[in-house]
Amino acid sequence: MEIRLAKPNDAKQLAQLHWICSAEQSGGFMFNLGKTFLKEYYRILLAEKNSVVLCTQESDGNIIGLVSGSLKAEEHIAALRRHRFALMLAASPALVSNPWLINEMYARQQVKSVDKENSGYIVMSGPREEFWAWLPAKRSMGGAIELHKKWLKLMRLLGAPNVKLEVDRVNERVGKMHYLMGASLLREFVTPDGRQRLVLEYTLSD
């Protein structure tokens, strides 16, 4: 297996991996918008100059793990807003089948960063980890942790003094893994749709 930086032509595989892994996690939202949406999402993410996406690839070229994030979450949010029409178009099959998703997408555009208020969804500024996934059929706890540690090391080398992320409280296994790797709890909050979430932080500076 090889750990490497993700490339633009990896967007389809990353979308597939994200969709499979999100279906296993309670509280996920983006996978509801479909694989076409996720492919467009990763295409946008990988084009951002401050995005940091590592993946684990097998010898046959299949990507089985990923960690994604950004050195500047505010730039990532701005990029998504600039491309909102392309994202809406990519999500249109899911939106036709499930019109309630339209309200959910709109609600997420109206809230502020959870490090500034008690109700929201994500941290919207500074270094942020977005998604960590490992293909269930290839599950290897050691491989997933190795990938994550290398991503944190890369973020540190790129100048990030810390990294924040959000975890739904119900996903206890994921939260426990972050704690074991050194993350600390910053705050708890409740999302507008009623989910209890945690903001965790890795301190990367000495």
C-alpha positions in Angstrom: 0.0 0.0 0.0 1.1 3.6 -0.7 0.1 6.8 1.1 0.2 9.8 -1.2 -1.4 13.1 -2.0 -4.7 12.9 -3.8 -4.8 14.2 -7.3 -7.7 15.8 -9.3 -8.3 12.5 -11.2 -8.9 10.8 -7.9 -12.2 12.6 -7.4 -14.4 9.7 -8.5 -12.7 7.2 -6.3 -12.7 9.5 -3.3 -16.4 10.2 -3.8 -17.1 6.5 -3.9 -15.1 5.9 -0.7 -16.8 8.8 1.0 -20.3 7.5 0.0 -19.6 4.0 1.2 -18.1 5.0 4.5 -20.7 7.7 5.3 -23.5 5.2 4.9 -22.0 3.5 8.0 -21.9 6.6 10.2 -24.9 8.0 11.9 -25.7 11.7 11.2 -23.9 11.9 7.8 -25.5 14.3 5.3 -23.4 14.7 2.1 -23.7 11.1 1.1 -27.5 11.7 0.8 -26.8 14.0 -2.1 -25.3 11.1 -4.2 -22.1 10.1 -5.8 -22.3 12.6 -8.6 -22.5 15.4 -6.0 -19.6 13.9 -4.0 -17.5 13.7 -7.2 -18.1 17.4 -7.9 -17.4 18.2 -4.3 -14.0 16.5 -4.4 -13.2 18.0 -7.8 -13.7 21.5 -6.1 -11.8 20.5 -3.0 -8.7 19.2 -4.8 -8.5 22.4 -6.9 -8.2 24.6 -3.8 -4.7 25.7 -3.0 -5.0 25.2 0.7 -6.7 21.8 0.6 -4.7 18.8 2.1 -6.0 15.4 1.0 -4.0 12.2 1.6 -5.1 8.8 0.4 -4.0 5.2 0.8 -3.8 3.3 -2.5 -3.4 -0.4 -3.1 -1.0 -1.8 -5.7 -3.9 -2.2 -8.2 -4.7 1.5 -8.0 -7.7 1.3 -5.8 -8.0 3.9 -3.1 -9.1 2.4 0.3 -8.5 5.3 2.7 -8.5 9.1 2.8 -8.1 12.0 5.1 -9.2 15.4 3.8 -9.1 18.9 5.2 -7.9 22.4 4.6 -5.3 24.8 6.0 -7.9 27.6 5.7 -11.5 26.3 6.2 -12.9 29.8 5.4 -11.4 29.5 1.8 -13.0 26.1 1.5 -16.4 27.4 2.5 -16.0 30.3 0.0 -15.1 27.9 -2.8 -18.2 25.8 -2.2 -20.3 29.0 -2.3 -18.8 30.0 -5.5 -19.6 26.7 -7.0 -23.0 26.3 -5.4 -24.8 26.1 -8.8 -22.5 23.3 -10.0 -23.0 21.5 -6.8 -26.8 21.9 -6.9 -26.8 20.5 -10.5 -24.7 17.5 -9.4 -27.2 16.9 -6.5 -30.3 17.4 -8.6 -31.2 13.6 -9.0 -31.1 13.3 -5.2 -33.0 16.5 -4.7 -35.8 15.4 -7.0 -36.1 12.1 -5.1 -35.8 13.7 -1.7 -37.0 17.4 -1.8 -36.3 17.8 2.0 -32.6 17.8 1.1 -33.1 21.3 -0.5 -34.1 22.7 2.9 -31.2 21.0 4.5 -28.7 22.4 2.0 -30.2 25.9 2.5 -30.0 25.6 6.3 -26.3 24.8 6.2 -25.6 27.9 4.2 -27.3 30.2 6.8 -25.5 29.1 10.0 -22.2 30.5 11.4 -19.1 28.7 12.5 -19.5 26.5 15.6 -16.5 28.1 17.2 -18.5 31.4 17.2 -22.0 30.2 18.3 -23.7 27.3 20.0 -25.7 26.2 17.0 -24.2 25.2 13.6 -22.6 22.3 11.9 -18.9 22.8 11.4 -15.9 25.0 12.2 -15.6 27.5 9.3 -12.1 29.0 9.9 -8.5 28.0 10.3 -7.0 24.5 9.8 -9.8 21.9 9.8 -10.0 18.2 9.3 -13.0 17.3 7.2 -13.3 13.6 6.5 -11.4 10.5 7.5 -12.5 7.2 5.9 -11.3 3.6 5.4 -13.0 1.1 3.2 -14.9 -1.3 5.5 -14.1 -4.3 3.3 -10.4 -3.5 3.7 -10.6 -2.4 7.3 -7.3 -2.3 9.0 -7.2 -0.1 12.2 -3.4 0.2 11.9 -3.7 1.4 8.3 -6.3 4.0 9.0 -4.4 5.3 12.0 -1.1 5.5 10.1 -2.8 7.4 7.3 -4.3 9.9 9.8 -1.0 10.4 11.6 0.8 11.2 8.4 -2.0 13.7 7.5 -1.5 15.4 10.8 2.3 15.5 10.3 1.8 17.0 6.9 -0.5 19.7 8.3 2.2 20.5 10.8 4.9 20.7 8.2 2.6 23.1 6.2 2.5 25.4 9.2 -0.8 24.5 11.0 -0.4 25.1 14.7 -3.6 23.1 15.4 -6.4 21.3 13.6 -10.0 21.3 14.6 -12.7 18.8 13.6 -16.3 17.8 14.5 -17.5 14.4 15.5 -21.1 13.4 16.2 -21.4 12.1 19.8 -23.2 9.0 18.6 -20.0 8.0 16.6 -18.3 6.9 19.8 -15.7 4.7 18.1 -14.5 7.6 15.9 -14.3 9.9 18.8 -12.3 7.4 20.9 -9.8 7.0 18.1 -9.2 10.7 17.9 -8.8 10.9 21.7 -6.2 8.0 21.6 -4.3 10.0 18.9 -4.1 13.1 21.1 -7.1 15.2 20.3 -8.8 17.1 23.1 -12.3 18.3 23.5 -12.9 22.0 22.9 -16.7 22.2 23.2 -20.0 20.4 22.7 -22.9 21.8 20.7 -26.2 20.8 19.1 -26.8 21.2 15.4 -30.0 22.8 14.0 -31.2 19.3 13.1 -30.8 18.1 16.7 -27.5 16.2 16.6 -25.1 16.4 19.5 -21.6 17.1 18.2 -18.2 17.6 19.6 -15.5 20.0 18.4 -12.1 18.3 18.9 -8.6 19.8 18.4 -5.2 18.5 17.7 -2.4 20.7 18.9 0.5 20.4 16.4 2.9 23.0 17.6 5.6 22.3 20.2 
